Amino acid sequence: LNAGRVTWFVSREQLGPLAVSGELGTLALAGKTLFAGGNGYVLSVDAASGQLVSMYGLPDNALGLAVADSRLFVSTDSGAIHCLGEQVVQGSPRKVTEAASPVVLGQTDTAAAAEIRLRSGINVGWCLIYGARDGKLAQALAAQTKLNIVILEQDAARLEAIRRDLLLAGLYGSRVIAADWDAAELPDYFANLIVSGRVQHGDDVQLPVGQLARVLRPAGGVLLLGSVANWPKENVANVVDGLKANVKSSHDVSLEHGWLKFTRGKLDGAGSWSGLYGNTANTSSTNDRLVKGPLGVLWFGEPGSEHMVERHSRSVSPLAVNGRLIVQGMEVVMAYDAYNGTFLWQRKIPGAVRVRVDVDGSNIVATDDSVFVAAHDRVLHLDAQTGRTLREFTVPRQAGGKALRWGNIGVDGEILFGTGAVPLAREYGYLWNALVKNG
């Protein structure tokens, strides 16, 4: 407990009028000095004592701090970057503008990207390009898909040229990054698609097959290599055998028109959570054999709290099936890639919110390729990958009988089960909606 005591504390009032009027934001520690930026200022304090060392006023809001070459660089919400150092430099600020000017793509790269998209069937998520002659394949894939792309290239001169071209194209750092990392540094399961620009051009590339198998996303991730028709048969066999030995999952392999396609299936021993209490039988358990401690973070991010129902209302739990995370919010259903956090789709569905599920049951279930959502007297059958409505089911009722809504629903095989329930007197959130509507 003694080690957890607060060493020092400095209030904004103690830091002066600039800190009092402007909210504190970003921090950076360099040696024994702690830098802090806020709305209209940046300051430094002694990290050991908390004593104020210096303060500098800004005309805008500090968003990011970086320390290099004995200087503090401050990026701001106005787009200006301030450089602070020990010596005052005379002169006015310099405005730098550089318009994006994409490299003109040839037919070869455009056609290769189209073929990759067609053969893989993957349009969203993360793509790994292992080995690239240039950045043109990445640019073509970025233009034709919604993929975020990571290029690994070990040749320093080639890597510098790739980064320059991507920067001019306005893609570097937003949709595409290029680095000389070792494949072992990449996170598990992150890549929905793996290709190689250098293999595509016929270069002799030593692929780290074991690492590529590790980072390939289970439940549908695709490794696709073009131009392997001229490879010796033993080279193709070595790649396939290496992938099979390391994926620890089911898989599918095809070799067609010079394209080697390896699709990774579900992990051996992976389970699912397809309904409120695990499954249609409500066992509150799963047959998963893989999840065990110690646990770590695979990814973090959305959906956040914006669309979520507050926890005291006891709403439906998220579902995890076939590599997708299905989350129900306030009349919203959202889907994410369970292995890398990629946002897949969001549907606004009036009535698609269920609270007090301990009494009323669940209105959402999922299978490998479908999501079923009950809203009022309809069940919507959605495509699990796109969120598109495939079919609607109305709640059955006897002739002359009272109108019903869907109560608890479940799926077993090809059969949708459900109970009929008396319509609610008022929907969840009616009071809040009435207050907002009436001002």
C-alpha positions as CSV (number, residue, x, y, z in Angstrom):
1,L,0.0,0.0,0.0
2,N,2.8,2.4,0.8
3,A,4.1,2.0,-2.8
4,G,0.7,3.0,-4.1
5,R,0.6,6.4,-2.3
6,V,0.3,9.6,-4.3
7,T,3.8,11.1,-4.5
8,W,2.6,14.6,-5.5
9,F,-0.5,16.4,-6.6
10,V,-0.8,19.8,-8.3
11,S,-4.1,21.5,-8.9
12,R,-4.9,23.6,-11.9
13,E,-5.1,26.7,-9.7
14,Q,-1.5,26.1,-8.6
15,L,-0.4,25.9,-12.3
16,G,-1.6,29.4,-13.1
17,P,-4.4,31.2,-14.9
18,L,-3.9,29.5,-18.3
19,A,-4.4,26.0,-16.8
20,V,-7.4,27.2,-14.8
21,S,-9.2,28.4,-17.9
22,G,-8.2,25.6,-20.2
23,E,-8.9,21.9,-19.8
24,L,-5.9,19.6,-19.5
25,G,-5.5,17.0,-22.3
26,T,-2.4,15.2,-23.5
27,L,0.7,14.2,-21.6
28,A,4.3,13.2,-22.5
29,L,7.2,12.1,-20.3
30,A,10.8,12.8,-21.4
31,G,13.5,12.0,-18.9
32,K,12.7,13.8,-15.6
33,T,10.3,16.3,-17.2
34,L,6.5,15.8,-17.6
35,F,4.9,17.8,-20.4
36,A,1.1,18.5,-20.4
37,G,-1.0,20.2,-23.0
38,G,-4.5,21.7,-22.9
39,N,-6.8,24.2,-24.3
40,G,-4.6,27.2,-24.9
41,Y,-1.4,26.2,-23.2
42,V,1.4,23.7,-22.8
43,L,3.5,23.3,-19.6
44,S,6.3,21.3,-18.1
45,V,6.7,20.1,-14.5
46,D,9.4,18.3,-12.6
47,A,8.3,14.6,-12.7
48,A,9.8,13.9,-9.3
49,S,8.3,16.9,-7.3
50,G,5.5,18.2,-9.5
51,Q,7.1,21.7,-9.4
52,L,6.1,23.9,-12.4
53,V,9.1,24.5,-14.7
54,S,7.6,26.4,-17.6
55,M,4.3,27.4,-19.3
56,Y,3.7,28.5,-22.8
57,G,0.4,30.0,-24.1
58,L,-1.1,28.6,-27.4
59,P,-3.7,30.2,-29.7
60,D,-5.4,26.8,-30.0
61,N,-5.9,23.4,-28.3
62,A,-3.0,21.0,-27.8
63,L,-3.9,17.5,-29.1
64,G,-0.6,15.7,-29.2
65,L,2.9,16.0,-27.8
66,A,6.2,14.5,-29.0
67,V,9.7,15.0,-27.7
68,A,12.8,14.7,-30.0
69,D,16.2,16.4,-30.5
70,S,15.8,18.4,-27.3
71,R,12.5,20.0,-28.6
72,L,8.9,19.7,-27.8
73,F,6.5,19.4,-30.7
74,V,2.9,20.3,-30.1
75,S,0.1,19.4,-32.6
76,T,-3.1,21.4,-32.3
77,D,-6.7,21.3,-33.4
78,S,-6.1,24.2,-35.8
79,G,-3.6,22.1,-37.8
80,A,-0.6,24.2,-36.6
81,I,2.4,22.4,-35.1
82,H,4.5,24.3,-32.5
83,C,8.1,23.5,-31.9
84,L,9.4,24.6,-28.5
85,G,13.1,24.6,-27.4
86,E,15.6,26.4,-25.3
87,Q,16.5,29.0,-27.9
88,V,14.1,31.5,-29.5
89,V,14.2,31.4,-33.3
90,Q,13.4,34.5,-35.2
91,G,10.9,34.4,-38.1
92,S,7.2,33.9,-38.7
93,P,5.5,30.5,-38.8
94,R,5.8,28.6,-42.1
95,K,2.7,27.1,-43.7
96,V,3.2,23.8,-45.5
97,T,0.6,22.4,-47.9
98,E,1.0,19.4,-50.0
99,A,-1.8,18.2,-52.1
100,A,-2.3,14.5,-52.6
101,S,-1.2,13.3,-56.1
102,P,-1.8,9.6,-56.4
103,V,0.5,7.5,-58.4
104,V,-1.2,6.5,-61.7
105,L,-2.0,2.8,-61.4
106,G,-1.5,0.5,-64.3
107,Q,-3.9,-2.1,-65.6
108,T,-1.8,-4.9,-64.1
109,D,-2.2,-3.7,-60.5
110,T,-5.8,-2.7,-60.9
111,A,-6.6,-6.1,-62.4
112,A,-4.7,-7.9,-59.7
113,A,-6.6,-6.1,-57.0
114,A,-9.9,-7.0,-58.7
115,E,-8.9,-10.6,-59.0
116,I,-7.9,-10.7,-55.3
117,R,-11.2,-9.2,-54.3
118,L,-13.1,-11.6,-56.4
119,R,-11.3,-14.8,-55.4
120,S,-11.0,-14.0,-51.7
121,G,-14.5,-12.5,-51.3
122,I,-13.1,-10.2,-48.6
123,N,-14.0,-6.5,-48.8
124,V,-13.6,-5.3,-45.2
125,G,-11.1,-5.9,-42.4
126,W,-7.3,-6.0,-42.4
127,C,-5.1,-7.1,-45.2
128,L,-1.4,-8.0,-44.9
129,I,0.8,-7.6,-47.9
130,Y,4.0,-9.6,-47.2
131,G,6.6,-8.3,-49.5
132,A,5.9,-5.4,-52.0
133,R,7.8,-4.1,-55.0
134,D,5.9,-0.9,-54.6
135,G,2.8,0.5,-53.1
136,K,0.6,0.1,-56.2
137,L,-1.1,-3.1,-55.2
138,A,-2.0,-1.6,-51.8
139,Q,-3.4,1.5,-53.5
140,A,-5.5,-0.6,-55.9
141,L,-6.9,-2.7,-53.0
142,A,-7.6,0.5,-51.0
143,A,-9.5,1.9,-54.0
144,Q,-11.6,-1.2,-54.6
145,T,-12.3,-2.4,-51.0
146,K,-12.7,-1.1,-47.4
147,L,-9.7,-2.9,-46.2
148,N,-7.0,-1.5,-43.9
149,I,-3.7,-2.6,-45.2
150,V,-0.3,-3.4,-43.6
151,I,2.7,-3.8,-45.9
152,L,5.8,-5.6,-44.6
153,E,8.9,-5.0,-46.7
154,Q,12.5,-5.5,-45.4
155,D,14.3,-3.7,-48.3
156,A,15.0,-0.2,-46.9
157,A,15.1,1.6,-50.2
158,R,12.0,-0.1,-51.5
159,L,10.2,0.7,-48.2
160,E,11.1,4.4,-48.4
161,A,9.7,4.6,-51.9
162,I,6.5,2.8,-50.9
163,R,5.9,5.2,-48.0
164,R,6.6,8.2,-50.2
165,D,4.1,7.1,-52.8
166,L,1.4,6.2,-50.2
167,L,1.9,9.6,-48.6
168,L,1.4,11.4,-51.9
169,A,-1.7,9.3,-52.5
170,G,-3.2,10.4,-49.2
171,L,-3.3,6.8,-47.9
172,Y,-0.3,6.5,-45.6
173,G,-1.3,6.4,-41.9
174,S,-5.0,6.4,-42.6
175,R,-5.7,3.3,-44.7
176,V,-2.2,1.8,-45.3
177,I,0.9,1.5,-43.2
178,A,4.3,0.2,-44.4
179,A,7.0,-1.1,-42.1
180,D,10.0,-3.4,-41.8
181,W,8.7,-5.3,-38.8
182,D,9.3,-9.0,-38.4
183,A,6.2,-11.0,-39.0
184,A,6.6,-12.3,-35.4
185,E,5.7,-8.8,-34.1
186,L,2.2,-8.9,-35.6
187,P,-0.8,-9.8,-33.4
188,D,-2.5,-13.1,-33.5
189,Y,-5.5,-13.6,-35.9
190,F,-5.6,-10.0,-37.2
191,A,-5.4,-10.5,-41.0
192,N,-8.6,-11.2,-42.9
193,L,-6.6,-11.4,-46.0
194,I,-2.9,-12.1,-46.7
195,V,-1.3,-11.5,-50.1
196,S,2.2,-10.8,-51.5
197,G,3.0,-8.2,-54.0
198,R,6.4,-9.7,-54.7
199,V,5.0,-13.2,-55.2
200,Q,2.4,-11.6,-57.5
201,H,5.3,-10.2,-59.6
202,G,7.1,-13.5,-59.7
203,D,9.9,-12.7,-57.2
204,D,11.5,-15.4,-55.2
205,V,10.2,-14.7,-51.7
206,Q,10.8,-16.7,-48.5
207,L,7.5,-16.7,-46.8
208,P,7.4,-17.1,-43.0
209,V,4.6,-19.7,-43.3
210,G,4.3,-20.4,-39.6
211,Q,3.9,-16.7,-38.7
212,L,1.5,-16.1,-41.6
213,A,-0.6,-19.0,-40.3
214,R,-0.6,-17.5,-36.8
215,V,-1.8,-14.1,-37.9
216,L,-4.4,-15.3,-40.4
217,R,-7.9,-14.8,-39.0
218,P,-9.8,-18.0,-38.1
219,A,-13.3,-18.6,-39.4
220,G,-12.8,-17.4,-42.9
221,G,-9.4,-15.7,-43.2
222,V,-7.8,-16.1,-46.7
223,L,-4.2,-16.4,-47.8
224,L,-4.1,-15.8,-51.5
225,L,-0.9,-16.0,-53.7
226,G,-1.0,-15.3,-57.4
227,S,1.5,-16.3,-60.0
228,V,2.4,-19.6,-58.4
229,A,1.9,-21.5,-61.7
230,N,5.7,-21.3,-62.3
231,W,6.7,-22.4,-58.8
232,P,8.2,-25.8,-58.4
233,K,5.6,-28.2,-57.1
234,E,7.6,-28.8,-54.0
235,N,7.6,-25.1,-53.1
236,V,3.8,-25.0,-53.3
237,A,3.6,-28.1,-51.3
238,N,5.9,-26.7,-48.6
239,V,3.7,-23.6,-48.2
240,V,0.5,-25.6,-48.0
241,D,2.0,-28.1,-45.6
242,G,3.4,-25.3,-43.4
243,L,0.0,-23.6,-43.2
244,K,-1.8,-26.8,-42.4
245,A,0.7,-27.6,-39.6
246,N,0.3,-24.3,-37.9
247,V,-3.3,-23.0,-38.3
248,K,-4.7,-25.4,-35.7
249,S,-8.1,-25.3,-37.4
250,S,-10.1,-26.7,-40.2
251,H,-9.0,-25.4,-43.6
252,D,-9.7,-25.4,-47.3
253,V,-7.0,-25.3,-50.1
254,S,-7.5,-24.7,-53.8
255,L,-5.0,-24.1,-56.7
256,E,-6.7,-22.6,-59.7
257,H,-5.3,-20.7,-62.7
258,G,-2.1,-20.0,-60.9
259,W,-3.7,-18.8,-57.7
260,L,-3.1,-20.6,-54.4
261,K,-6.0,-20.0,-52.0
262,F,-5.8,-21.2,-48.4
263,T,-8.9,-20.5,-46.2
264,R,-8.7,-20.9,-42.5
265,G,-11.7,-22.4,-40.7
266,K,-12.8,-22.3,-37.1
267,L,-10.1,-22.9,-34.5
268,D,-10.1,-26.5,-33.1
269,G,-12.0,-26.4,-29.8
270,A,-13.6,-22.9,-30.4
271,G,-17.1,-22.5,-29.1
272,S,-19.8,-19.9,-29.5
273,W,-22.4,-17.9,-27.6
274,S,-25.4,-17.8,-29.8
275,G,-28.2,-16.7,-27.4
276,L,-28.9,-14.9,-24.2
277,Y,-27.8,-17.9,-22.0
278,G,-25.3,-19.4,-24.4
279,N,-27.6,-21.3,-26.8
280,T,-31.2,-22.1,-27.5
281,A,-31.2,-24.7,-24.7
282,N,-30.2,-21.9,-22.2
283,T,-27.4,-23.9,-20.7
284,S,-25.4,-20.8,-19.6
285,S,-22.3,-22.6,-20.9
286,T,-20.3,-23.2,-24.0
287,N,-18.4,-26.2,-25.4
288,D,-15.3,-23.9,-25.9
289,R,-12.0,-25.6,-24.9
290,L,-9.7,-22.7,-25.7
291,V,-10.6,-19.8,-23.4
292,K,-8.6,-20.1,-20.2
293,G,-6.4,-17.9,-18.1
294,P,-4.2,-16.0,-18.1
295,L,-6.2,-13.8,-20.5
296,G,-4.9,-10.8,-22.5
297,V,-6.2,-8.0,-24.7
298,L,-6.5,-9.0,-28.4
299,W,-8.0,-5.6,-29.5
300,F,-10.0,-2.8,-27.9
301,G,-12.3,-0.1,-29.3
302,E,-15.9,0.2,-30.4
303,P,-18.8,0.1,-29.8
304,G,-18.4,2.1,-26.7
305,S,-21.4,3.3,-24.6
306,E,-23.2,5.7,-27.1
307,H,-25.8,3.2,-28.2
308,M,-25.9,0.9,-25.2
309,V,-28.7,0.3,-22.8
310,E,-27.8,1.1,-19.2
311,R,-26.9,-2.1,-17.3
312,H,-29.6,-1.9,-14.6
313,S,-32.3,-2.6,-17.3
314,R,-30.9,-6.1,-17.8
315,S,-30.7,-6.1,-21.6
316,V,-29.5,-8.8,-24.0
317,S,-25.9,-9.9,-23.7
318,P,-23.6,-9.7,-26.8
319,L,-23.4,-12.8,-29.0
320,A,-20.2,-14.4,-30.4
321,V,-20.6,-16.7,-33.3
322,N,-18.3,-17.7,-36.2
323,G,-15.8,-14.9,-35.6
324,R,-18.4,-12.2,-35.3
325,L,-19.5,-10.2,-32.2
326,I,-23.2,-9.2,-32.4
327,V,-24.2,-6.4,-30.0
328,Q,-27.7,-5.0,-29.4
329,G,-28.1,-1.4,-28.3
330,M,-30.9,1.1,-28.0
331,E,-33.0,-0.1,-31.1
332,V,-29.7,-0.7,-32.8
333,V,-28.0,-3.9,-33.8
334,M,-24.2,-3.8,-34.5
335,A,-21.7,-6.4,-35.7
336,Y,-17.9,-6.5,-35.3
337,D,-15.1,-8.8,-36.3
338,A,-14.4,-10.7,-33.1
339,Y,-10.8,-11.3,-33.9
340,N,-9.6,-7.7,-34.9
341,G,-12.5,-5.4,-33.9
342,T,-13.4,-4.3,-37.4
343,F,-16.8,-2.6,-37.6
344,L,-19.0,-4.7,-40.0
345,W,-22.4,-3.1,-39.9
346,Q,-25.1,-1.3,-37.9
347,R,-28.9,-1.5,-38.3
348,K,-31.4,0.9,-36.8
349,I,-34.5,-1.3,-36.0
350,P,-37.4,0.3,-34.2
351,G,-38.4,-2.0,-31.4
352,A,-35.2,-4.0,-31.4
353,V,-34.4,-3.4,-27.8
354,R,-35.2,-5.9,-25.0
355,V,-34.9,-5.2,-21.3
356,R,-35.7,-7.3,-18.2
357,V,-34.6,-10.4,-20.2
358,D,-34.7,-12.4,-17.0
359,V,-38.5,-12.1,-17.3
360,D,-39.2,-11.3,-21.0
361,G,-36.6,-13.5,-22.6
362,S,-34.3,-12.7,-25.5
363,N,-35.2,-11.1,-28.8
364,I,-31.9,-11.9,-30.7
365,V,-30.1,-15.1,-31.6
366,A,-27.3,-15.8,-34.1
367,T,-26.0,-18.7,-36.2
368,D,-22.8,-19.0,-38.3
369,D,-24.2,-16.9,-41.1
370,S,-27.4,-15.3,-39.8
371,V,-28.8,-13.0,-37.1
372,F,-32.4,-13.1,-36.0
373,V,-33.9,-10.0,-34.4
374,A,-37.4,-9.8,-33.0
375,A,-39.0,-6.3,-33.0
376,H,-42.7,-6.0,-32.2
377,D,-44.6,-8.6,-34.3
378,R,-41.7,-9.3,-36.7
379,V,-38.5,-11.3,-36.7
380,L,-35.9,-10.0,-39.1
381,H,-33.5,-12.6,-40.6
382,L,-30.3,-10.7,-41.3
383,D,-27.1,-11.7,-43.1
384,A,-24.5,-11.9,-40.4
385,Q,-21.7,-10.4,-42.5
386,T,-23.6,-7.5,-44.1
387,G,-26.7,-6.9,-41.9
388,R,-28.9,-7.0,-45.0
389,T,-32.5,-8.3,-44.4
390,L,-33.0,-11.7,-46.0
391,R,-36.5,-12.5,-44.8
392,E,-39.2,-11.4,-42.3
393,F,-41.4,-13.6,-40.1
394,T,-44.6,-12.3,-38.5
395,V,-45.8,-13.7,-35.2
396,P,-48.5,-16.3,-35.8
397,R,-52.0,-15.6,-34.4
398,Q,-55.2,-17.5,-34.5
399,A,-58.1,-16.1,-36.5
400,G,-59.9,-13.6,-34.4
401,G,-57.2,-13.8,-31.7
402,K,-55.5,-10.9,-30.0
403,A,-52.5,-9.2,-31.6
404,L,-49.2,-10.6,-30.2
405,R,-45.6,-9.6,-30.3
406,W,-42.6,-11.9,-30.4
407,G,-41.4,-13.0,-26.9
408,N,-38.4,-15.2,-26.5
409,I,-36.9,-16.6,-29.8
410,G,-34.3,-19.3,-30.5
411,V,-32.9,-21.2,-33.5
412,D,-32.1,-24.9,-33.8
413,G,-30.7,-26.0,-37.1
414,E,-33.1,-24.6,-39.8
415,I,-36.0,-24.0,-37.4
416,L,-36.9,-20.7,-35.8
417,F,-38.7,-21.0,-32.4
418,G,-40.5,-18.3,-30.7
419,T,-43.2,-17.5,-28.1
420,G,-46.1,-15.1,-28.5
421,A,-46.4,-12.3,-25.9
422,V,-48.8,-9.6,-25.0
423,P,-47.7,-6.2,-26.6
424,L,-46.1,-3.9,-24.1
425,A,-48.1,-1.0,-22.8
426,R,-45.1,1.3,-23.4
427,E,-41.8,0.7,-25.1
428,Y,-38.5,0.9,-23.2
429,G,-37.3,4.5,-23.2
430,Y,-40.7,6.0,-23.9
431,L,-40.4,8.6,-21.2
432,W,-36.9,9.8,-22.4
433,N,-38.2,9.9,-26.0
434,A,-41.2,11.9,-25.0
435,L,-39.1,14.4,-23.1
436,V,-36.7,14.8,-26.1
437,K,-39.5,15.1,-28.6
438,N,-41.3,17.7,-26.5
439,G,-38.2,19.7,-25.8
